[in-house]
Amino acid sequence: MSARPSVISQLGLAPHRLRGEVAVVTGAGGGIGYEAARALLWLGASVVIAEINAEAGAEAARRLADEFGRERAAFIHTDVGDERSVEALAQAAVRRFGKVDIVLNNATVAVLGAVKEVPIEKWDLSYRVNLRGPVLLARAFLPGMLGRHHGVFVCVSSTGTAYLGAYETFKAAQVHLANTLDAELEGTGVIAFTIGPGLAPTETARAAVERLAPLMGMTMAEFFELNKSAALSVEEAGAGFAAAIALAEQFRGQEISSLQALKAANPAFGGRAPASSLAGAGPAQLETARALCQGVRRTLAEQSEGWKQRSLFERQWVIRDFKKTTGMPVEAWLNALAQLEASLQAGDNPPVPLPPLERLAGYYGHLADLAQGYERNAAKLEENLKHIRAWQAEVEALRRALSGL
């Protein structure tokens, strides 16, 4: 192995984290897909470059093989929208590496224009690559993963805006595909989630923005400036994809971003991580914060146990809604709160990374809104809102206590 990718090597993930795993990355002939493949190789995986552009795919595989070894990188010419091509990909990948553990649905085609003006043939093309492709890949690779009780299936989303309907409609459908798979794969050892790269200056993105910006009444420079808060380099976006796969258990069933995955691997990525410095905090302050943290954790644990008593469909909906609103599954929240409570108990220093408590408080606000929309009995509604507001107040009190440390 030669020079390490600068981003993935700085995240604190072990270079053997994915050793023995085999990944198929579609559309990896360049851009984010190539950088994701490169980062996965650095993490120890073997990688199949599934690319429709034969020249780009072969060159990508050659470069990766030069860097990481010929035995770990392969190109397989693939049209993700063609069923026979995807079946051939699955067969060839298994012949080469014996199995496939990871599928990253990176291949895409960006169709732009007003809904009323985009030709239906362009809508068909977008469907073919951006939705039909991931479905075909799920059909081809999930049976093998399920047979081994192990695997990661990743869809790729994008944040929509005007003039991107023919693209974003099918990207949004990928989110729902991953959510459906998450419910169907529960307890199987196979994980499905969705990730969005943010705005990365790939050739595809630049070509799209060149057409999109004038439609929105701005220049390319103005468009990139307006969206700079969501911008990552191409390598950072790809490394985020790879980091999310390495941390897949943490993101099961969620829709996340590359930046979120990068920060999960290294909370200090891109700036200082949210933290509470316990240095100088008095015993009374620490005990107040610890007691509040314990209360928040116990409340959430009780709610989680209550979810298990609900019907299958209601339970799945509640769990997905919680993950979507708070950014983490309940198990991750309980673990983070337990660690914070232990740190407060011990008065640990250096600083303690904090879970996003504002999102948990927001979740309880979300619950209050739902209750007002569904409960018709005024007395029951008031009783429910009383409990929900108390939960929210406890989280807010914990946030204030931690900010004072």
C-alpha positions, 0 to 999 in steps of 0.5 A: 500500500502506498500513500494513504488517503488523507481524509480516511486516514485521519478519522481514527478508523483502523486500516483493517476495519473492513478486512475480509469484506467485499464491496461493490461500488457502482459508478466508481469510475470517478468522482465520489464513487472512486474516492469511496472505493479508495477509502474502502480499500484503505479500510481493508475491503476488496472492491469491485468497480461497477461502472458503465463507462468501460474506459473510466472503470478500467482506469479506476481499477488500474489506479486502485490496484497500483495503490492497494494491490491487484488482488483487491480491486477489480472492474466489472462493466455494468449497466445498473438499469439492465437486469442481465447486466446486474445479474452478470455483475453479481456472478462475476463478483462472487467468482472473483472474491467469493462473496459480496458484503457491501453494496454502495448504490453510487451510480447516478444520472442528474436530469435537470429542468422544469417538471413540465419541460423535461422529456419523458425519455429523460424521466425514464432514464433517471428512473432506470439509473436512480431507482430501478438500478438500486432495486436490481442490485438489492434483488441480486445481492441481498439473498447472499447477504441474508444467507450469511446473516451479514451485509450492508446495503447503502442507498444514496440520497440528495436534497431537492430543489426546483428544477431537479424534480426528474432527479430528486424524485427517484433519489427520494424514492431511494430513501424509502427503499432503504427504509423499507429494507430496514424494516424487512431486514430487522434481525437478519444481520443485514443493514440498510441505510441512506447517505447523501454526499452534500455538495461536492464539486465532481464533474457531474455536479459542476455540469449540473450546476452550470445548467441549474444556476441560471434557472435559479437566477444566479451564477455558478459562483453564487450557487456554490457560495449559497450552498457552501455550508453543505459543501465537501471536497470530493475526497471528503464525500467519498470518505464519508461514504466509506466511514458510514459503511464502517460504522453501519451498525450506528446508522441502521435505517437512517438517512445521514450525510457524509459530513455526519459520518465523518463526524461520527468517526472523528467528532473533531472533523471540520472543527471543534466537537461539541463538548463539555469541559468538566475542569473546574466544575464543582461537585454540586454542578456535576451531581445536578447534571448527572441526576438530570442525565440519569432521568433523561436516560431512564425516561428514554429507556422506559419509552423504548421498552414501551415501543416493544409492546406495540404492534409490529407496524406501529413499533417499526414506525415509531422506531423509524420516526425516532431515528429520523428526528433525533439522528440516532437509533434509541440504542445509540442514544441510551449508550451515549447518555450512559457514557455521559452519566458515567463521565459526570459521575467520575468528573472526567477530564478532558472534555466529554463529547455530547450527544445532540440533546437539542434534537432529542428535545426537538423530538419531544416537541414533535411528539407533542405536535403528533399528539395534538393531531391524533388525540380527539379526547381533550382530557387524554390529550392534555394528560399526554401533553403534560407528560411529553412537556415534562420529558422535553423540559428535562432534556432542556434542563440537562442542556442548561446544566451542561452548558454551565459546566 
